Every structure is written in structure tokens, then in C-alpha cells.
Amino acid sequence: MNFVECHEEPIHIPGYIQSFGYLIGIDAESRSITFFSKNIGDIFNIENTSQLFDKEITDFPESFKSIIDSDIYNFLSKFTRRDNETYFDKIVIEGKDYHFSVFKSKKNIFLEFEAVVANPNKKISNKYDNFYIIDDAQEIWEQLLNTLSSIINYDRMMVYKFMMDGSGKVIAERRNENMESYLGLHYPESDIPKQARELYLKKRKRIFSNVHAETVPILSKSHETIDLTYSASRGMSPIHGQYIKNSGASSSFSVSIIIDDHLWGLVTCQNPDPKHIDLEDRVQAGIFTALASNAYSSFRSKNELNYRLELNDKSSKIKTEFLKHNSLFDSLIENKAEIKNLPEADGLAIIADENVVTEGNVPDRETIERISQWAHENTENNIYVSRSFLKDYGKELNLDENSAGIAIYFIERSKKNLLIWFRKEFDEHINWAGNPEKQIGVFSQNGEERQIVSPRTSFHLFTENIKGNSRRWNSRNLAAIQAVRDLILETSHKNYNTIKRLNDELKKVNEELDSFSYTISHDLGTPLTVMKLNAQMLLKSLTDGSEKSKNKINSIIEEIDSMAEMMHDVLQLSRAKHSEIELEKLSTMRTIEKISENAKITFDSAKSEIIIKECPDVLADKTMLHQVFLNIINNAIKYSSQQEKPKVEIGGTEEDDMIIYRISDNGIGIPEEQKHKMFKIFNRMDNAKKFKGNGVGLSIVYRIMNRIGGNVDYESNKDGTSFILTFKKP
């Protein structure tokens, strides 16, 4: 009898599918049928399914007429150039509607079918756009569950967040009143082991309609194991099936929450009775989950940016105080309270040679010296952080509750100069959904009995008390410690090589950040296109004539277009910094005229008067010059378009060895108190909020003008704005 750990179970090759699905596999090159589900004859008029092997779909024109006539099948070679992209269609088989899905995986093309399930109670939510105006993480997830309840409406719906160790926690819940609440409960890593989490990242919508139903085996002439990773009807493992049964459910549905290309969590739903969700509803649930995920990512990024700005401000104030003292040790002592508070510690010890100065709740001096000696002997990096120091080394070092968690920064190892931040013991308890302790059970899989970790039989509250830990040191705390490190290095007049090395690292990080912004803006184009296609498919499939429903889906498409536009602008910003440039003598008149005419159409401002004066030649890069005038002229026409008589004047003059262009408008102007953020990315003036835009254009102009050796400035008052572009004379 074999023993199999949960993370070793081959759940992607079960050898069978669920009973709601029907599957045909064809060779990607020869187009011959290589495998199919045993129930395929139930929907197609084929008595002896074994005759399908090594034949093509077109060899059975009567039986497979609906497939042969479908658009997807006719363009199969085009649609299946890339692995794992799924394409959808609706076809009629023997007078009944079916969803038809096609995708390519490795050497096979999968044709998957499932009956269309009518849902007369389905309502398209009118609150999807709330995701982007909610300024609270918890409310985003609760809004998502409320939205999904009008589409799939399971008896229990939860948002499940993964922890660093693979375990999870229910952070939001919507349930029937007669069901026990799981909100706030933790689940061990073995509930969703590593290989299952990897599959959730690949196949982002997963349904088990009925855990009690018989599975349908896959028939393959070569008896090869078929990888069903991307199949919607892939059968569940017997272990997972038993897990769902033990939880009191008969059906489950989940949608992956992907943030920054990582599996952040799941929307997971359970129903005590069997329940199948139609493919279109599953797709729509995926779209709303993606919208909520993007909103959460934006919310988190905004909060992180605000924290970093606050941290920079606090560091600057401490730096000012540091510079008042002649020695680093004096600077640290005089600012010890602020340094303690920066990473939210309970205590601080400053150790320099034989001197120890403390602040707040710390262990006694002998214990501090033991910890310092241990750190020199057992750590290599300049920063060491632990929240379980008391639990791990309490007996060895005779620690007390004040040193449950520590963070150490080595200022200079050779002189034994270091800072130690302390955190007190935290009375920690975890509420688990059932006892997380692993139990071994015996299961039969493919005719072979195996020992494997058995699913829990109870999900009632189980509280685990944990001793010896402090509160967690989070990423912000670590950033604060790094800020102290940078502050010390900057103000302690260390040798040139150390400062040069840090500057080189900073330059490399900045280059990587620019490269990241370029890559993320470029690579997110494909998923946005897929989301838009799915939304358009939903719009096309609506047959109830509801104008309200169509308007909401059209709004989704508009939001996707807005996101795509923003990513395009970020891409242009990155290109403005890194693209190679070729400076040459360029005439500007034709470029300005063309951009001006297009802008009047774009901003629906036919009445705008555009006066183009002298346009002397400039020294610039052709592509970048177009980008500069495009952004400035577009802004001028856009922000003056709502005036009674909108007017824009454009002209250039020669001054010494420079060419100076002024683009003036009689638009909304720039408030004096907000001029400091004119060229900062994503910053928009308060009086410009009613105009469409994302605050990237002027950042692009600023970056381009610097690269080509020019300058951009502006003058503004209540009567309008003039942008001043200074170029080198050819």
C-alpha cells in the first residue's frame, strides 16, 4: 500500500471528468481523434464510439455536423496557435443548446461540451463600478460576494485569503442564515496543497457540480494519461470529493483571485445540494472577480505609496536631527524614541563598542549582550528579523517576554555596532475550521489503495493557542528598518566605496522599476483583451432584451478600454526614458496641423478656434516630437472645449540658440496651490476631474523634453494656460 502526501497527488490527470461534461481530444497536427469521454455517444448520434479512434471529425459529417459548421472549428488552426487559450461558441446538438469550448494543451486540442443551463433568476449587477470607488479592502470583497450572489447564488460564498505558509483564512462571507459561519476561521495548508494552488493559478474557474455523481472515464487508444489541467469538467480527486462531503456540501465553485500574477486567494462557494452553474455565468463571475482583484491591487498600491511618503517624511526629519551631532552614536541616542517607533517596536537597544543605550520595553543588559553575541555568531546578513525568537531560543539564551520578537541591523560588524528592536510576546490564538492535525486515511485511486492525509470530518471551531511569538514584522516594518539603515549610511560619512556601491544598487533598482513598468504595461494587454472579448461574448449572448443589462456590460467594456489607455500611456512614459533617440532637424507645421484637427474630433470640439502662427524648425527626435505636441495640444483643446468660445494659439520664435514654442488656451487654468504636482505621474488637478484623463501625458512630455536637451514650463491664470516648450535650434 503506497503512502501519498497531499502535495504529491496527481490531481491534473484523474483519468475521468465530471458527468456534466463531454470531451473529445484530437491530435494538434494530424487532427485525428486520440481520446474522448465515455459519454460522448450520449449527445452525438454514434452507437459504437470505438470507431472514433484515429479518425477526423470530418469523417463523421452527420454525427458531428454541428461541430463542423461552427466558426471555432473552421478556424481551428488560427485559434490554437498558443497553448491554454480557451475559445467559446454555442452549438445545437440534436435540438439542444450546448456550450462548445476549444483549447490547445501540449500536443492535443480539446473539444469540450456542456449543456446550456437556463437561469431565469439571473440578474446582472448594477454595482460593478463600485469596486473602483470603495476605499476599504474589506468592503471590496463584501461587494464582490454581493455582486456574485445575483449570478451564481450559492448557499455559502466566501473570500479565502492565502497566508505566507500556504494556509488560508476566510476574510469575507455571505451565507444562508441557517448555515454555520466560517468567517475568520483558518484552514491548514494541506486543505489546498501546493499542486492544487498551482492549478488554481492556471485554471481560474473550477466547478464541482455534484460530488455524489458518477464520474465519466476518458477512453484513450494509447492508454496515455491525459492532462486535464485546463478542462472545465476535469474530475476531482477522491480526497477533495470526500473533503466537500465532510463539509456538508454537495457542490462547490471557485474563482481564483490573482494579484500581481500570484494566487492571492479564492472566491469559494458551497451548496448542500447539487448545483451546476452555466458556463456563461462562470465566465461572468470570473470577470467580476478580476475587477475586484484589480480594485484591491490599486487600493493596496495607493496605501503603500502613502506609507512610503510618510516614511520618507519621518526619515527626513530624523536626518535633520542627525546632522546636528558630530558622532553617529550621539545622533542615535538623541533620536532613540523616533528610531524605536519607526518600525513600531516596543523597545530599542543601541549597542556601540561597550556602550548599551535603551529605549522602551527591553530585556536586561545581560540578556541584550547575549542576544548581540548570538547575532554575531549566527547571522550573516546585515538585517535579521524574527517574530519567534523567544519560542526558538528562549531556553538557550534565557530570554523573557520582552524579547519574543527581534529585528537587528548591524551598523558595523567589526566594531560590534548594532541596533536591536524588540517586541513583546503576543497572546496569539488561531481559530481553525476543525482540528488541523493531520490524520491518515485509505483511499482507492485507479484501482490502487493508497494511504493519504484524510480530510477532516468536522469543521467546528478549534482554537490553537501559540506561545513565544511577537506580532509579525510586516513589509512596512522592514522598510522602516531599511530607512534607518539608509539614514545611518547617508549621515555617518562612511567611506566612498560603500556609498558608491549603494548608489549603484539604487540605480539598478530604478532601472529594474522602469523595466517593470514597461513590461507590466505591455504584458497586461493580453488579459485585458481576453476580458473584453469575454464581456463582448456575454453581451452577444443576452437574448432577454434587457437594455439595462446590456448597458452594464457595455460599461464594463468601457472600463477595460480606460485601463488599456492608461497602460498605453505608462508604456509611452517608459519608452520616453529608454527608447533610443535620433536628433535631427524637423519641421513642425504639418505635425501641429494634423494633431490639432484630430484633437477637435477626439474631444468633440468643432467650434474650437485654432490659430497656428510661425512654426520654425527644431532639433528633436521625430517620434518623440510628435508625442510632445500630441499631449500638449490635446490638453489645450480638451480643457478649453467647454468654454463659450474655445481658442488655442500655437507658435514658435527664435531666441539665441533656442526655439521656443508657446501653446496657449483659454481653458480652465491651473490652481496656484496645485502647480507643484503638474509633471508628476498620475496627478490631476482638482478642477480637471470632470475631464477624461489619467495624469500621465505631462509626465511623458517632461521626460521627453529632458532627453532631447530641451525644457517644458507653463504660465497659468484664470483666463487660461500657456505651455512653453524650449528646443535646441537645428
SETOR-533288 format. One line per field, with one value per residue (C-alpha): x, y, z; residue in one letter. Coordinates in steps of 0.25 Angstrom, whole numbers, m for minus. Layout:
N
east <- (X:...)
north <- (Y:...)
up <- (Z:...)
resn <- (A:...)
***
This chain:
730
east <- (0:6:6:4:5:m6:4:8:m6:m7:m20:m17:m18:m30:m34:m48:m57:m70:m83:m88:m77:m73:m59:m52:m37:m31:m16:m12:m4:m12:m26:m29:m37:m28:m37:m51:m60:m68:m81:m79:m89:m100:m100:m95:m102:m91:m94:m80:m71:m58:m59:m55:m40:m31:m42:m44:m57:m60:m60:m74:m81:m95:m91:m82:m89:m91:m76:m72:m81:m76:m67:m57:m55:m54:m43:m36:m22:m23:m29:m20:m6:m4:m6:m17:m25:m40:m50:m65:m77:m91:m96:m108:m107:m119:m128:m122:m112:m98:m86:m75:m61:m47:m33:m19:m11:3:0:m15:m27:m38:m53:m61:m77:m87:m102:m107:m114:m124:m125:m137:m134:m120:m118:m107:m101:m102:m91:m79:m73:m73:m61:m53:m59:m58:m47:m47:m41:m52:m63:m57:m58:m72:m77:m71:m79:m92:m90:m87:m99:m108:m101:m98:m104:m98:m103:m89:m80:m66:m54:m42:m28:m15:m5:10:11:0:m11:m23:m33:m48:m48:m62:m74:m89:m98:m112:m116:m117:m103:m91:m82:m67:m63:m50:m46:m33:m30:m17:m8:m12:m26:m21:m7:3:0:m15:m11:m3:m15:m24:m13:m15:m29:m36:m51:m54:m67:m71:m86:m89:m79:m88:m90:m83:m70:m68:m55:m46:m44:m31:m26:m12:m16:m7:m11:m18:m14:m28:m22:m30:m43:m55:m61:m48:m52:m48:m39:m45:m39:m45:m58:m58:m54:m66:m75:m69:m72:m87:m87:m91:m86:m74:m70:m57:m51:m36:m33:m20:m12:2:2:1:m10:m15:m28:m41:m55:m60:m75:m82:m96:m103:m110:m104:m103:m98:m94:m95:m82:m86:m89:m76:m69:m77:m73:m58:m59:m65:m55:m44:m50:m50:m36:m31:m38:m32:m18:m20:m25:m13:m3:m9:m8:7:10:4:12:25:23:20:33:41:36:39:53:56:52:61:72:72:73:85:93:93:102:117:116:107:105:101:91:85:84:77:67:65:50:47:56:49:35:39:37:26:35:33:47:61:75:87:100:113:126:124:112:98:86:72:58:44:42:55:61:72:86:92:81:83:98:95:86:97:107:97:95:109:112:99:95:101:92:93:78:72:57:49:36:38:51:46:40:53:64:57:63:77:78:69:60:48:35:41:49:39:42:54:60:75:82:98:103:118:120:135:133:120:112:97:83:73:58:49:35:27:21:7:m4:m7:m18:m23:m37:m37:m49:m47:m35:m23:m15:m13:m19:m16:m27:m28:m34:m35:m30:m29:m31:m20:m21:m13:m11:m12:m15:m30:m40:m45:m59:m62:m61:m66:m57:m44:m35:m20:m12:2:13:26:23:22:13:18:29:22:28:25:33:45:44:45:57:64:60:68:80:80:79:91:99:96:99:111:121:125:136:133:133:121:113:117:112:99:97:100:89:79:82:80:67:62:65:58:46:46:47:36:26:29:27:15:8:12:8:m5:m10:m14:m22:m30:m33:m38:m46:m52:m55:m62:m70:m74:m78:m87:m93:m95:m102:m112:m125:m135:m135:m132:m126:m121:m113:m106:m103:m96:m87:m84:m79:m70:m64:m62:m55:m46:m43:m40:m30:m24:m22:m15:m5:m2:1:10:17:19:25:35:39:41:52:59:56:68:67:72:73:70:65:50:39:27:15:9:10:3:m8:m11:m11:m20:m30:m31:m32:m44:m51:m46:m51:m64:m60:m63:m65:m50:m42:m28:m18:m5:6:21:26:41:49:54:65:58:55:43:35:37:34:20:18:21:12:1:0:1:m9:m19:m19:m21:m33:m39:m38:m43:m54:m65:m63:m73:m62:m51:m38:m24:m12:1:14:29:40:55:63:78:81:68:54:42:28:16:3:m8:m22:m34:m37:m39:m25:m17:m19:m7:m7:m6:5:15:10:8:18:16:11:m4:m6:m18:m23:m36:m43:m39:m47:m59:m50:m45:m31:m21:m10:2:2:10:20:23:25:34:43:44:48:59:64:65:72:60:51:36:29:16:9:m6:m17:m32:m32:m25:m11:1:11:25:34:48:56:70:72:76)
north <- (0:13:26:39:53:63:71:58:55:56:63:69:54:48:40:44:56:60:56:70:70:63:63:60:61:62:62:76:72:61:65:51:47:41:41:44:43:30:38:45:36:41:54:50:40:30:16:10:21:12:15:29:26:31:37:52:60:62:47:47:58:54:52:64:74:84:84:84:96:104:116:111:98:105:114:104:105:120:119:109:115:117:107:108:120:116:120:118:116:111:100:92:77:68:80:84:96:93:102:98:101:99:100:94:88:82:73:71:80:79:80:81:82:84:87:101:103:114:123:131:137:143:158:166:174:189:191:186:200:202:194:206:216:207:211:200:186:178:185:182:167:168:176:165:154:162:164:149:145:151:142:129:130:118:116:119:128:132:140:132:138:130:132:132:117:113:112:121:129:133:148:151:142:142:130:126:129:114:111:112:124:121:136:138:123:118:105:97:97:82:86:93:87:93:86:90:104:103:98:110:119:112:109:121:116:102:95:82:81:68:61:49:47:36:41:38:31:36:26:26:16:18:18:30:39:52:65:71:84:93:85:91:77:71:61:64:55:45:53:66:60:54:67:74:63:65:79:76:81:74:85:95:106:115:126:130:143:147:159:163:149:142:133:143:135:129:132:119:115:103:97:86:81:78:91:94:108:111:114:128:131:125:134:146:142:142:156:162:155:161:175:173:168:180:189:183:183:198:201:193:201:214:211:206:219:227:220:221:236:237:229:238:250:244:240:254:260:250:253:267:264:254:265:274:264:261:246:235:230:243:244:231:234:247:241:228:229:232:221:211:216:215:200:200:193:192:195:198:195:204:196:202:196:194:204:200:210:206:212:206:191:183:171:174:178:163:158:169:165:150:153:162:151:141:150:152:137:132:142:147:158:172:171:160:159:148:148:135:138:134:121:117:122:125:114:115:130:131:141:148:152:166:159:150:157:164:172:174:184:183:197:191:177:178:188:181:193:189:193:183:186:177:173:167:153:153:145:138:129:123:119:107:101:88:81:84:72:62:49:37:30:20:23:16:22:16:2:4:6:18:24:39:50:49:61:66:61:73:88:93:104:99:109:107:116:119:124:130:139:154:162:160:169:172:178:193:190:184:196:205:198:199:214:215:207:217:229:224:221:235:243:235:239:225:222:226:211:208:220:217:203:207:217:207:197:209:212:197:197:209:203:190:198:205:192:186:198:195:180:181:191:182:169:173:176:161:158:172:167:154:161:170:158:151:163:164:150:152:164:156:144:153:150:155:169:176:189:191:178:182:196:190:180:192:200:188:189:204:202:192:202:212:203:199:214:216:205:210:224:217:209:222:228:217:218:233:229:217:218:221:235:241:256:263:276:275:283:284:291:278:271:282:284:269:267:280:275:261:267:275:262:254:264:267:282:286:301:302:313:308:319:314:324:323:309:309:296:289:279:267:252:250:240:248:261:256:251:264:272:262:263:278:281:270:276:291:287:277:287:299:291:295:310:318:322:312:317:311:318:311:318:318:328:328:333:332:317:312:311:314:309:314:306:315:313:320:307:304:309:302:305:312:303:291:295:287:274:278:268:257:244:240:254:262:276:276:285:275:263:265:263:249:246:239:249:242:252:263:253:248:262:265:253:254:269:266:255:263:274:284:288:290:300:307:320:320:329:329:333:320:313:314:303:307:297:300:293:294:301:292)
up <- (0:m4:4:m3:3:m1:m9:m17:m22:m37:m38:m52:m58:m51:m63:m63:m64:m57:m62:m67:m78:m91:m96:m110:m111:m125:m129:m132:m144:m151:m146:m143:m130:m119:m107:m103:m91:m90:m90:m103:m110:m101:m109:m123:m131:m130:m126:m126:m121:m122:m137:m134:m131:m142:m150:m152:m148:m163:m165:m158:m165:m160:m145:m144:m153:m142:m139:m154:m156:m144:m146:m136:m143:m157:m151:m142:m147:m144:m131:m125:m128:m113:m102:m92:m98:m98:m109:m107:m116:m115:m124:m125:m124:m126:m124:m111:m108:m103:m99:m108:m103:m110:m105:m108:m98:m102:m114:m112:m116:m106:m111:m98:m98:m87:m87:m86:m73:m73:m61:m61:m47:m52:m51:m56:m44:m45:m35:m42:m43:m28:m27:m32:m22:m10:m1:8:6:13:6:m7:m4:2:m10:m19:m11:m12:m27:m30:m22:m33:m43:m36:m23:m15:0:5:m2:4:0:5:6:5:16:14:18:9:20:18:25:22:21:16:15:10:15:17:32:35:32:42:40:35:35:42:42:37:29:28:16:13:10:m3:m5:m14:m27:m25:m23:m36:m43:m38:m44:m57:m58:m51:m50:m44:m42:m36:m39:m31:m23:m22:m37:m44:m52:m67:m71:m82:m93:m100:m110:m106:m91:m88:m76:m81:m75:m72:m65:m74:m75:m69:m66:m60:m49:m35:m27:m17:m6:m10:m12:2:7:1:6:20:20:17:3:m10:m20:m20:m29:m28:m35:m33:m28:m36:m31:m37:m44:m31:m25:m14:m11:m16:m16:m12:m11:m6:m7:1:m11:m25:m33:m47:m52:m67:m74:m77:m62:m59:m69:m63:m49:m53:m60:m47:m38:m47:m46:m31:m31:m39:m30:m18:m24:m27:m13:m7:m16:m12:3:1:m7:4:15:7:6:21:24:15:22:36:31:26:40:47:37:40:55:52:45:58:64:62:64:60:74:79:67:70:85:83:73:80:82:68:63:72:67:52:51:62:72:87:91:85:89:83:84:81:86:101:101:102:102:102:100:103:108:107:114:124:119:121:112:102:102:100:88:82:83:77:66:62:62:56:45:32:26:32:35:43:47:55:62:68:75:89:84:77:86:99:107:101:103:116:109:115:109:105:94:87:74:70:58:57:48:48:46:46:50:52:64:69:66:64:67:73:72:82:82:94:94:87:93:79:76:63:61:51:44:50:57:47:52:40:40:31:23:12:m2:m15:m27:m41:m34:m25:m10:m4:9:9:18:21:21:34:38:46:43:56:63:68:75:76:86:81:91:89:77:76:66:51:46:33:20:25:38:29:20:33:37:24:24:37:31:19:28:36:23:18:30:36:26:22:12:m2:m7:2:m3:m17:m16:m10:m21:m32:m25:m25:m40:m43:m35:m42:m56:m52:m47:m61:m68:m59:m62:m77:m76:m68:m77:m89:m83:m77:m91:m94:m81:m83:m98:m92:m82:m93:m102:m91:m88:m102:m103:m91:m98:m110:m103:m96:m102:m92:m98:m85:m89:m74:m75:m88:m83:m71:m79:m89:m76:m73:m87:m86:m72:m79:m90:m80:m73:m86:m89:m76:m78:m92:m86:m76:m87:m94:m81:m80:m95:m93:m84:m90:m105:m114:m120:m133:m132:m146:m152:m152:m158:m149:m157:m163:m150:m142:m152:m153:m137:m136:m146:m140:m126:m130:m134:m122:m112:m120:m120:m135:m130:m125:m132:m134:m138:m144:m145:m149:m147:m148:m150:m137:m133:m128:m129:m139:m131:m118:m124:m129:m115:m108:m118:m117:m102:m100:m112:m107:m93:m99:m107:m97:m85:m93:m101:m91:m92:m100:m110:m108:m114:m116:m121:m125:m130:m129:m128:m129:m117:m118:m120:m115:m122:m112:m115:m107:m108:m101:m98:m91:m83:m68:m63:m53:m38:m32:m20:m29:m38:m31:m36:m50:m56:m46:m51:m48:m42:m47:m43:m35:m46:m57:m51:m60:m72:m76:m74:m65:m62:m70:m82:m76:m69:m83:m88:m77:m79:m94:m93:m83:m92:m105:m97:m96:m85:m82:m74:m73:m69:m64:m58:m58:m73:m78:m79:m87:m88:m92:m100:m102:m113:m118:m131:m142)
resn <- (M:N:F:V:E:C:H:E:E:P:I:H:I:P:G:Y:I:Q:S:F:G:Y:L:I:G:I:D:A:E:S:R:S:I:T:F:F:S:K:N:I:G:D:I:F:N:I:E:N:T:S:Q:L:F:D:K:E:I:T:D:F:P:E:S:F:K:S:I:I:D:S:D:I:Y:N:F:L:S:K:F:T:R:R:D:N:E:T:Y:F:D:K:I:V:I:E:G:K:D:Y:H:F:S:V:F:K:S:K:K:N:I:F:L:E:F:E:A:V:V:A:N:P:N:K:K:I:S:N:K:Y:D:N:F:Y:I:I:D:D:A:Q:E:I:W:E:Q:L:L:N:T:L:S:S:I:I:N:Y:D:R:M:M:V:Y:K:F:M:M:D:G:S:G:K:V:I:A:E:R:R:N:E:N:M:E:S:Y:L:G:L:H:Y:P:E:S:D:I:P:K:Q:A:R:E:L:Y:L:K:K:R:K:R:I:F:S:N:V:H:A:E:T:V:P:I:L:S:K:S:H:E:T:I:D:L:T:Y:S:A:S:R:G:M:S:P:I:H:G:Q:Y:I:K:N:S:G:A:S:S:S:F:S:V:S:I:I:I:D:D:H:L:W:G:L:V:T:C:Q:N:P:D:P:K:H:I:D:L:E:D:R:V:Q:A:G:I:F:T:A:L:A:S:N:A:Y:S:S:F:R:S:K:N:E:L:N:Y:R:L:E:L:N:D:K:S:S:K:I:K:T:E:F:L:K:H:N:S:L:F:D:S:L:I:E:N:K:A:E:I:K:N:L:P:E:A:D:G:L:A:I:I:A:D:E:N:V:V:T:E:G:N:V:P:D:R:E:T:I:E:R:I:S:Q:W:A:H:E:N:T:E:N:N:I:Y:V:S:R:S:F:L:K:D:Y:G:K:E:L:N:L:D:E:N:S:A:G:I:A:I:Y:F:I:E:R:S:K:K:N:L:L:I:W:F:R:K:E:F:D:E:H:I:N:W:A:G:N:P:E:K:Q:I:G:V:F:S:Q:N:G:E:E:R:Q:I:V:S:P:R:T:S:F:H:L:F:T:E:N:I:K:G:N:S:R:R:W:N:S:R:N:L:A:A:I:Q:A:V:R:D:L:I:L:E:T:S:H:K:N:Y:N:T:I:K:R:L:N:D:E:L:K:K:V:N:E:E:L:D:S:F:S:Y:T:I:S:H:D:L:G:T:P:L:T:V:M:K:L:N:A:Q:M:L:L:K:S:L:T:D:G:S:E:K:S:K:N:K:I:N:S:I:I:E:E:I:D:S:M:A:E:M:M:H:D:V:L:Q:L:S:R:A:K:H:S:E:I:E:L:E:K:L:S:T:M:R:T:I:E:K:I:S:E:N:A:K:I:T:F:D:S:A:K:S:E:I:I:I:K:E:C:P:D:V:L:A:D:K:T:M:L:H:Q:V:F:L:N:I:I:N:N:A:I:K:Y:S:S:Q:Q:E:K:P:K:V:E:I:G:G:T:E:E:D:D:M:I:I:Y:R:I:S:D:N:G:I:G:I:P:E:E:Q:K:H:K:M:F:K:I:F:N:R:M:D:N:A:K:K:F:K:G:N:G:V:G:L:S:I:V:Y:R:I:M:N:R:I:G:G:N:V:D:Y:E:S:N:K:D:G:T:S:F:I:L:T:F:K:K:P)
***
